[in-house]
Structure formats: structure tokens, C-alpha cells
Amino acid sequence: MGFDAEWLDLRAPADDRARDADLLQRAIAYAGSGVRMLDLGCGTGSTVRAFAAAGAESLDWCLLDNDPALLDLARRHHPEAEVRICDLSDLDAVPLTDVKMVTASAVFDLVSEDWVIRLIDRLARHRIALYAALSYNGVMRWSPEDQDDAAVTERFNHHQCGNKGFGSALGPEAATRMTSLLAARGYDVFSAPSPWVLEPSEAPLQDALLSGIAGAAHEAGFDDAAGWAARRRDAIGHARAEIGHMDVLALPGGG
Ligand SMILES: C[S@@+](CC[C@H](N)C(=O)[O-])C[C@H]1O[C@@H](n2cnc3c(N)ncnc32)[C@H](O)[C@@H]1O
């Protein structure tokens, strides 16, 4: 699955429903108002929208991404925010001065463990909080079931651990590894499941998702991914899907 605006728009309602509301409220309460927030891999600005919809006010957002087309949309949607092009694989380029909380949505499953360690070592040094929502956790459930669901999920999960520009990605292990790495640095860490629950009425999202999953599973060695996707497409009008994610909030110790 790429990161074009069409895909991000399609997934936005599922993301908004999925985010854990308590964790988001806790993040907003910790941030307070008038503070510097830094969103990594902002896309068109979904994290800013989620914070605003949940009642956050007067935050000084800086949004980073390496995709100029997505940044143009982020600028249009959030003219009050500072929007900057930045390749996050160069961690030294990530501007942390005066930042109270770093945020990200659907990004930490793309990065490597080494990258996370280097990031959170910097965050810990400056007592910066971290809110990382919607990391894929490796669980996919479909109803009705198909004989190849488990094999496709296994190959897809393997594909998710490939290099997405940051070295071997954490993929489904992202939230679990982040939780222990952050706790080891003295953070108070909270996590909660944030699964997409897709109904039959969400056929366009299910359809796009099937293409992405089947493409990745095929690349990772599952030969009949197209057959699996075709059977799933035939069932879309009455199919439900659950795609597992996790949200993580880490507050500097004692915070
Ligand atoms: C799955 S999308 C999530 C976008 C947005 N946070 C959301 O939830 O809609 C991943 C985002 O990470 C960005 N990204 C991927 N690799 C990057 C890199 N090396 N530097 C900066 N941004 C990157 C993509 O351009 C994309 O916007």
C-alpha cells in the first residue's frame, strides 16, 4: 500500500473510529495548550485533525513528511501549522527544540528498531512525550473466513518487516517493542488496541485494502494471492474485516 492522498482519505474514517479515545484524551491532557507538537510522517495531517476533534486547543504544530504532494494538502488543511519537508530516516534532521510531545499515526510499523532506539534516546534526554497511534499489530480477521486467510496474513506480516526506508521494519512488533524500549528509559507507557473494524458498507476501503494485502503477500511468496483477493472481493457485500492496530502513549517518568 502506498501513501497517496487517495488512500489516506479512504482510510481516514476507519482510523478516526479506531484510535483509542482514552489514550488520546490522556495525550491531550498531558500536552495542555500553547505547546510545541511535532508530528512525524504527517501525511495530510490526520493526527492534527484527531487532536482537534477530541478537543485539543491552541497547539503549536510542526508537521514533517518527505512527500511534497501530501505536504501541500497538509498546508491547505492546516494553514496555522508549520509544515516542513523532512526525510525522517535522517534523525538528526528532526527538529526537537522546545517540543513537548512527538506524535505519529500509522508510521512506527514502518521504522526499524535501531531508528526507534535512536529517536527515543533523544526524546528521553529532553523529557519529550510520545504519542504513536495506529501501528499495525499483525492481526487480521475476516468474516466470512477463507481457507487462505492465515497464509496470506503470515506472508503479509513478513512483508511488513521489509525495509521501508529505515532498515528492516518493526512491522507487527512495533507497539510491543516500543513499549518495552520506552519503559526501559523511564517512561510511563500506556497502550491500547485500536483495530479497524470494517463493515460491508465500506466496500471501497475493503477493496483497496485487498489489493494492498494481496500485492504484498504475493511479493512475499504467496503464489495465489490474486485468487484469495478475488474470492474476498466476491464476498465484499457481506464481509467484515478487523485489522489490528495498537496506540502507544509514553509520558516522561513521573509525568
Ligand atoms: C501510512 S502513512 C500515514 C500518514 C498519516 N500519519 C496518517 O495517519 O494519515 C505514512 C506516512 O509516512 C510518510 N513517510 C514514509 N517514509 C518517510 C520518510 N523517510 N520521511 C518522512 N516521511 C515518511 C509517508 O509519506 C506517509 O505520509
The ligand as an ORCA input file, in Angstrom:
! r2SCAN-3c Opt
* xyz 0 1
  C       0.731      5.286      6.425
  S       1.117      6.935      6.056
  C       0.420      7.774      7.454
  C       0.148      9.232      7.176
  C      -0.570      9.981      8.291
  N       0.206      9.978      9.511
  C      -1.951      9.381      8.519
  O      -2.156      8.742      9.547
  O      -2.804      9.563      7.643
  C       2.870      7.014      6.367
  C       3.437      8.425      6.168
  O       4.848      8.386      6.421
  C       5.493      9.169      5.442
  N       6.874      8.698      5.299
  C       7.306      7.470      4.917
  N       8.652      7.431      4.874
  C       9.084      8.664      5.257
  C      10.367      9.265      5.416
  N      11.506      8.576      5.172
  N      10.436     10.550      5.817
  C       9.304     11.268      6.061
  N       8.054     10.752      5.932
  C       7.946      9.470      5.531
  C       4.658      8.952      4.180
  O       4.883      9.939      3.203
  C       3.261      8.965      4.756
  O       2.723     10.256      4.804
*
